[in-house]
Amino acid sequence: QVQLVESGGGLVQAGGSLRLSCAASGNSFSINAMGWYRQAPGKQRELVAAIRSGGSTNYADSVKGRFTISRDNAKNTVYLQMNSLKPEDTAVYYCNVRWTDYERWYGSWGQGTQVTVSS
C-alpha cells in the first residue's frame, strides 16, 4: 500500500503564492501519474494539474499560466507551485497517485490540505 502525505497549504492574500507537496511512501511500488485535485465547498472535486512519468503535464484552464506541477521521481514527491492566487482558488487540495505493485494498478488519495485565498 502507498501512503501519501501532503503539506504546504495555508492562508494567503490574493496575488500571493503557495507550494504544495505530496510525498508517497510504501514498499515495492512504482508510480505512473501524479496529480492535484481540489474541491471547494458545495462543488465537485476537479482536476487541477497532472504529470505523467515521462514528464508530460496538463492543467485546468483556470490555472494555466499560474500553477506549475512538477515531480521528483527519486523522492516519489509531486509539487504544485501556485502563483497569482485568486480567491476562487480557495479549496481543499488533494494529491492523487496512480501506482502499481507490479501486479495491479491502484489509485490513492492524500488527506487533503486547505488553501484559503483572501481578497
N, C-alpha and C positions, 0 to 999 in steps of 0.2 A: 504494500500500500504506500502511496505517496502522500506526504503531508505538505501543506502549503502554509507559509506564514507571511502575512502581509504587513507592511509598515509604511509610514510616510504621510498618512492623511492628516488633516487638521483644518484650522480656520485661517483663511487668508482673505485679504481685501481684493476686490475686483482689479484686474491687471497684474496681480501677483503670480507667483509660481509655486509649484509643489512637485516633488518627485516621489512617486510610489515605487515600492519594491515588493517583490514576491519571490520567496526562496522555496524551492522544492527539495524535500529530503525523503530518503527511504532506502530500500535495498533492491539492487538488481533491477533497475528500470532505465528506460530511455525515453526522452521527451521528444515529441514532434512539435506540435504547435503550442504556442503560449499566447494568451490574450488577456485583455482587460474589458470588463463589462461594468455597467453602472445601472443603478436603479434609484430613481427619485421617488419621493412619496406619491402614491397614487398612480404611478406609471409602471410600465413593464420594464423588465431588465433588457438593456440594449447593449450591443457590441460597440465598444469604443475604438479598440485597435487590436490587431493580431499580428503575430510574427511567426513565420514557419522556420523549420530547422535550417533551411537554406538561406534565410535572412529576408525573404520577401515579406512585405508588410501591406496591410490595408487598414484604412481608417474610416470612421464615420464622417460623413460630410461636415457635420457640425464642429469637428475638432481638427480638420485638416489645416495644416499650417500653424497650429498652435501646440499640438501634442506630438510627442515623439516616443515610439515604443522601441525598446532595444532589449537585447538579451546577452547574458554571459553564460555560455554553454558550460564552461569549466565549473561555474558555481551554481548551475541549474537555477538561475535567477533571471527574472524578467523585470524590466523597469518601465515606468511611464513618466516621462518628463512633461509636465503640464505648464505651459506658459500662457500669458494673457488670459488668465482665468476670468470667467464671467459668472454672474450669479446663477445662470441656468446650468452651469456645470455642477452645481450642488447635488450630491447624491452619495449613496454608499457604493464604493468601487470594489469590485470582486475580480480577483485573477482566476483564470481558468487554464488548466494544463491538460493536454492530450498526451497520454503516455502509454507505454507498453511494458509488460513484464516478460516480453519475448514469446508470450503465448496468446495474449489477448490485448486489445486496446481498451483504454479507460479514459474517463474524463473526471477531473477533480476540481473542486472549487475552494478558494480561500475563504477565510472567515468574514471578509469584508472590512473595509476601512472607510470611515466617514470623511468626506471632503465637503467643506462648507465655504462658500464664497460670498462675502458680504458686499453690498453695493455702497 
